[in-house]
Amino acid sequence: MSNHHLAADFKAGMRRLGAGVTIITTFDGQTRAGLTATAVCSLSAEPPQLLVCVNRQAYPNKVIARAKRFCVNVLAGGHKALALRFAGATGHKGEDRFAKGRWNVLATGAPVLDGALTSFDCELARAIRSGTHTIFIGRVVAVSMRKGGKALLYADGGFAGVARGPAKKKKSK
């Protein structure tokens, strides 16, 4: 199998891996930047850290590296239009992506989406170049959570909202 075919098969296979949808945002003191991402993972609880993988060709990659901060905004089921906007599917770029949604800040100054299921505000702990991407490891310095809502998931070119399962009943003594 040629490298081209392997790469194409890899991409097609990865599209089948369902994942939560996030908007990664950053602010370097002058410029806000953001992109839609599914390549987000918990790294450790002590200290709280997560990682995001961002294509080096994407403009926000450069801004995250410069700003040394970012926020991972976990999208709810009703955020499909924002996900598409920050993915570039609607033609919006740069600051114009932030014209929709309500944006605030927590500790670092990176944009936080009001209404996100959860927002993890991070200081950059480490950046690792690998292949076409940079793996940004963030030390979580603040978390904002909303009650209720369905998580927005993406798989094989489509979106779906998934609600939290029923709460576990505590055993009575």
Protein Blocks (a to p, Z undefined) as FASTA:
>chain_A
ZZklmmmmmmmmmmmmgcddddddddehjaccddddfbdcdfbfbdcdddddddfklmkl
mmmmmnopacdddddfklmmmmmmmnopnopacjllmmgocdddfknopacdehiabdcd
dddfbdcdehjbccdddddfbdcddeehiddddeehiacddddddddddddZZ
